[in-house]
Amino acid sequence: METKLTTLLHIKYPIIQAPMFLVSNTAMVIEAMKSGIAGCIPALNYRTLEELKSAIHELKAAKVAGGAFGFNLIVNKSNIKYKEQLRVLCEEGCDFIITSLGSPEETINQAHNVGIKVFCDVTDLHFAQKVEALKADAAIAVNNEAGGHRGNISPEKLIKELKTHLSIPVISAGGVGCKADIEKMLGYGADGVSVGSPFIASVEAGVTQEYKQACVDYGADDIVMTERISGTPCTVINTPYVQKIGTKSTWIESVLNKNKSLKKWVKMIRFSIGMKATEKAAKKATYKTVWVAGPSIAHTNSILPVKAIIEKLVN
Ligand SMILES: Cc1cc2nc3c(=O)[nH]c(=O)nc-3n(C[C@H](O)[C@H](O)[C@H](O)COP(=O)(O)O)c2cc1C
C-alpha cells in the first residue's frame, strides 16, 4: 500500500490514527507505530507542558521503523496554550503536526524550521488552497462522515475536488471503519486516511468501559449532531441523556448569541461547560452520557487491542 502518505511519513500503511480529545494517548500511538501506521494525540490531552514533554520522550523512545507519531494543535484563540505547545513540539521534536481550527501559518513556519511536517484539517477547497499556499505538507480532508467537528461535504466529492485542484497529498478523514472503506477512499484519489472513532473501543483508549461499550452497542444511525458541547455542531451518540437534554443550544444562549458583543462570551462559557461535561462522561462513571463518536463505529463489534483494530483495517 504505497502512497504519498507512506512516503511522506515512512510508514507501512497509509493510515493515521486520528487525534481524539480525551481519548488518544501514548499507549495507543505506540501500538499504532508497531503496526506500521502513524498515530496522533491532541496536545490539549496534556494539562501541563511537562506532561506533553514526557509524552514526546515516551514516543521517541518507542518509535519503530514503519511507524510515525505526531500531535494535534488547535491553532486558534480558543487554545490559550497554543504558542507554548508549539514551542515544546519544535524543541522536543515529532514527525508531524496536525493543525485544526484557525490559520496554520505560524505552525508551518516554525515546524518546517526544525523538519517537522504539518498537515492541516480542511473541510472545503477554499481553505485547502489557503493551506497549500502556506506550504502545508498535506491537507486532511474532513468530510461529513467524520466523528467530532465534521465537515459538510461527502468523502467522494471532497477528495475528488481537492485532488483536482491541489498538488499536496490529500488525506481523507471520516467514515472509515473497515478495509473496504480505505480502498474506497484511495479509489477516490486520497493519498491516505485518518481514522478516529474505530479506535475509541480499544483496550488502550483512555476512556471508561461504558464509553467504549457504547461504541460497540450503538451504530451509525445512533449518531446525532449536538450544539451542546462546544457551541459548534459535534457528533455524539444519541444516548437517553442526549435525547433528554436535546441537541440545540438553549433558548437563552440563542438569544444572547444574537448580541454581537455578548456572543464571544457566550461561546467561551458554552465551550468551557461543554468540555467539562464531555471530560466527565469520558473519564468517570456518570449518567450524563455525552459521548463523542462518528458513524464509523458501525464496524465496531467488540473492544479490541489497537493492534487487532489495525489488523482488521488492513487485512
Ligand atoms: C472522540 C473524538 C475526539 C476528537 N477530537 C479531536 C481533536 O481534539 N482534534 C481534532 O483535530 N480532531 C478531533 N477529532 C476528529 C478526528 O481527528 C478525525 O478527524 C475523525 O475522527 C475522523 O472521523 P472518524 O471518526 O469517522 O474516523 C475527534 C474525533 C472524535 C471521534
The ligand as an SDF file (V2000), in Angstrom:
LIG
                    3D

 31 33  0  0  0  0  0  0  0  0999 V2000
  -13.9300   11.4130   20.2300 C   0  0  0  0  0  0  0  0  0  0  0  0
  -13.3090   12.2760   19.1800 C   0  0  0  0  0  0  0  0  0  0  0  0
  -12.4980   13.3280   19.5440 C   0  0  0  0  0  0  0  0  0  0  0  0
  -11.8740   14.1220   18.5640 C   0  0  0  0  0  0  0  0  0  0  0  0
  -11.0180   15.1080   18.9500 N   0  0  0  0  0  0  0  0  0  0  0  0
  -10.3390   15.8260   18.0020 C   0  0  0  0  0  0  0  0  0  0  0  0
   -9.3760   16.7880   18.3910 C   0  0  0  0  0  0  0  0  0  0  0  0
   -9.1010   17.0110   19.5720 O   0  0  0  0  0  0  0  0  0  0  0  0
   -8.7540   17.4740   17.3910 N   0  0  0  0  0  0  0  0  0  0  0  0
   -9.0010   17.2500   16.0750 C   0  0  0  0  0  0  0  0  0  0  0  0
   -8.3990   17.8880   15.2160 O   0  0  0  0  0  0  0  0  0  0  0  0
   -9.9130   16.3300   15.6920 N   0  0  0  0  0  0  0  0  0  0  0  0
  -10.5690   15.5980   16.6100 C   0  0  0  0  0  0  0  0  0  0  0  0
  -11.4570   14.6350   16.2260 N   0  0  0  0  0  0  0  0  0  0  0  0
  -11.5860   14.3280   14.7860 C   0  0  0  0  0  0  0  0  0  0  0  0
  -10.6010   13.2310   14.3840 C   0  0  0  0  0  0  0  0  0  0  0  0
   -9.2790   13.6800   14.4720 O   0  0  0  0  0  0  0  0  0  0  0  0
  -10.8690   12.7040   12.9660 C   0  0  0  0  0  0  0  0  0  0  0  0
  -10.8970   13.7700   12.0470 O   0  0  0  0  0  0  0  0  0  0  0  0
  -12.1900   11.9410   12.9010 C   0  0  0  0  0  0  0  0  0  0  0  0
  -12.2640   11.0510   13.9860 O   0  0  0  0  0  0  0  0  0  0  0  0
  -12.3070   11.1680   11.5900 C   0  0  0  0  0  0  0  0  0  0  0  0
  -13.5740   10.5610   11.5050 O   0  0  0  0  0  0  0  0  0  0  0  0
  -13.8940    9.0850   12.0630 P   0  0  0  0  0  0  0  0  0  0  0  0
  -14.2070    9.2720   13.4850 O   0  0  0  0  0  0  0  0  0  0  0  0
  -15.0470    8.6420   11.2330 O   0  0  0  0  0  0  0  0  0  0  0  0
  -12.6800    8.2320   11.8370 O   0  0  0  0  0  0  0  0  0  0  0  0
  -12.1100   13.8550   17.1920 C   0  0  0  0  0  0  0  0  0  0  0  0
  -12.9650   12.8060   16.8370 C   0  0  0  0  0  0  0  0  0  0  0  0
  -13.5560   12.0120   17.7980 C   0  0  0  0  0  0  0  0  0  0  0  0
  -14.4300   10.8700   17.3850 C   0  0  0  0  0  0  0  0  0  0  0  0
  1  2  1  0
  2  3  1  0
  2 30  2  0
  3  4  2  0
  4  5  1  0
  4 28  1  0
  5  6  2  0
  6  7  1  0
  6 13  1  0
  7  8  2  0
  7  9  1  0
  9 10  1  0
 10 11  2  0
 10 12  1  0
 12 13  2  0
 13 14  1  0
 14 15  1  0
 14 28  1  0
 15 16  1  0
 16 17  1  0
 16 18  1  0
 18 19  1  0
 18 20  1  0
 20 21  1  0
 20 22  1  0
 22 23  1  0
 23 24  1  0
 24 25  2  0
 24 26  1  0
 24 27  1  0
 28 29  2  0
 29 30  1  0
 30 31  1  0
M  END
$$$$
